[in-house]
């Protein structure tokens, strides 16, 4: 075995590797060939030693080659460090430490990234010499050594801050205890680089809040106030970031100095450096979300609101100004198409998916200021209008081309406060809308697009106003204005108009029905002319329309406008074309809306979905035979569309599935390794159980066992949506096949009971579905469930009392009544909980269930004759007692 003392590079090896690195940094070289050759060297155990030697010792070699060797070394160590010969690990570490004080800055910064990579793999424990070396460098008066050590420390703080807040054998305290005082000292350094690195390092610990920082908070805050006026913009930005993080983590740290901090943030929010201003503006949203005393900020609003409004004006270098010029005759490039993420089908009260596309947009000072104004308006409500509205009105009163950005910011501000200040704005809504409608036709595209968005922010109130002719005329003008903009030639306006229209559709719902023909004509005209990116938004608008008007869409004159273009596109796209995703989602909404009216289109749609799933399943195991690369999104979207068909066609889907191999395909999807595939497969299982359980019967035990396994998964927290759908599907199967669920019944119950016992830490929908499914199992197999009821009655009844009135709750209570009849003593200790569950009904619509509940309560009243019934009632809250009086028990 080679050792550190014996290892020496061979001249020939050095020459060859340096030669490849030289070629690799040349702009004209064949990068692929060179990369392959470098990869070939990784099979030699000491290749990384050569890289370390070149990086650390090749003084005659150019800095570019040394840096390239260092970066390659870092990448290699990330994957290979733990499996390396310990002697080679030691050699590399010993070569790196002297580079902390290298004369060349590039070498110093590169050594920091390599050292951080090693610490990530081997931890601080595995490199005790490192801490000593860093301390020596920090304590030296040599700027290179101090900067090199500080740069390395900052990278460790950024990548693995928790390492510095852990115990290290042989060290009196934790590393952070030793370093923190030195970091504070550097706040006073004459070198801006050291001030920046020290503050940046401490900022990495704010969210973790180690004890050392907690105990030094006063010193940290004093240091921040000193650096608040630093001439370096990077440092002022870090000061702002520190205050924003502190207000998020523990606002009480800042409260004694809050007025001074607000004063600083007001100045920083209008800093000449946009990045400082952006970081400072984050503070206003954070302040609002921290739920601090509103009075602290109130006195500053007259100064803050003009700053936010000023920041909302487009900067001259904003990339949106360039994008805004693009018209719809220019095809979209692939990089213009945002990645899309399909949300797998979810059955329950609160879908796990958050459809927020803003994360994909560029965050900037304008958007941050608007978000701050939005949050402030929700705290201070109409109290901000006397300050805001004169400024907005002044900007809106201009009409020349030079001031269009000011007008645009004013329209944005109106939208930002639409929700928070609606009480004060509502009496003026007609004037606001009357002003905005002509702006929809403004010559500047960004004014047209922001007006679409602002109108959408008022859409709820515009719909509410449709109680008289004026309100209806106003709605009509907004509707037609947005439809005009949907046919705009500018891509940015098209996008804003479609999104605004979708919001209006959601709010208006059935109010859209009289306008359906006009709406469909506009949407399908847009469908024919939009480029790929915006086409997806048209699909969304069509889907939202279908959800809003539901079966009203099922008219021949509407379908003649809507379906032919969609079917033409459906036939045009290949089974592996990703542009199929939004179309599949769109068809899902249409199928659900049309119900049996979709029958005429259902056959080819169903067969193609099945073909797509089978093609993807083949691609997963043999991409060469399939001719495509596997992509689970096709499987998920296709499963969800078949679910949509089941929901829309009801029992009519049986004629489609009975001649197909869907059952086998679905079984395979239910055990897929991807959670979102299993989630959609189990949703389809439940949908099929509702409408054609007979089709599932040949594989019933397989489906039940697979679904039960999802409930007992050790990764339950990571795949809650899968467990939720599995739980729901079992319940749907149970009420259709009844006693046939008995072989898996106890397995399922043993999984449901722990969910109910730990309800507080779990997703609400999973708890509700567990309670409903347990009730359904109790209903169909009461003799199997009733002997075990003492183990779950209290948490079960608690969960049932949280569920809204519906058919599923009725099923669960039928199960409750059934097992209580068989084993009344099993519920004696839970009688108060059961009474609360019964009282949670607004009204039991089913007469027979109402009678069953009455019988159960009267049976207990008869059973408990020694004053126990009265004691039970006395433990109930007055509203619960009042509700129970409906069942004639007192």
Buried (B, 14 or more C-beta within 10 A) or exposed (E): EBEBEEBEBEEEBBEBBBEBBBBBBEEEEEEEEBEEBBEEBEEEBBBBBBBBBBBBBBEEBEEEBBBBBBBBBBBBBEEBBEEBBEBBBBBBBEBBBEBBBBEEBEBBBBBBBBBBBBBBBBEBEBBEEBBEBBBBBBEEEEBBBBBBBBBBBBBBBBBBBEBBBBEBEEEEEBBBBBBBEBBBBBBEBEEEBBBBBBBBBBBBBBEEBBEBBEEBBEBBBEBBEEBBEBEBBBBBBBBBBBBBBBBBBBBEBBBEBBEEBBBBBBBBBBBEBBBBBBBBBBBBBBBBEBEBEBEBBEEBBEBBBBBBBBBBBBBEEBEBBEBBEBBBEEEBEEEBBEEBEBBBBBBBBEBBEEEEEEEEEEEBBBBBBBBBBBBBBEBBBBBBBEBBBEBBEEBBEEEEEEEBBBBBBBBBBBBBBBBBBBEBBBEEBBEBBEBBBEBBEBEBBBBBBBBBBBBBBBBBBBBEBBEEEEBBEBBEBBBBBBBBBBBBEBBBBBBBBBBBBBBBBBBBEEBBBEBBEEBBEBBBBBBEBBBBBBBBBBBBBBBBBBBBBBBBBBBEEBBEBBBEBBBEBBEEBEBBEBBBBBBBBBBBBBBBBBBBBBBEBBEEBBEBBBEBBBBBBBBBEEEEEBEBEBBBBBBBBBBBBBBBBBBBBBEBBBBBBEEBEBBEBBBBBBEBEBBBBBBBBBBBBBBBBBBBBEBBBEBBEBBBBBBBBBBBBEEBEEBBBBBBBBBBBBBBBBBBBEEBBBEBBBBBBBBBBBBBEEBEEBBBBBBBBBBBBBBBBBBBBBEBBBEBBBBBBBBBBBBBBBBEEEEBBBBBBBBBBBBBBBBBEBBBEBBBBBBBBBBBBEEBEEEEBBEBBBBBBEEBBEEBEEEBBEEBBEEBEEEBBEBBEBBEBE
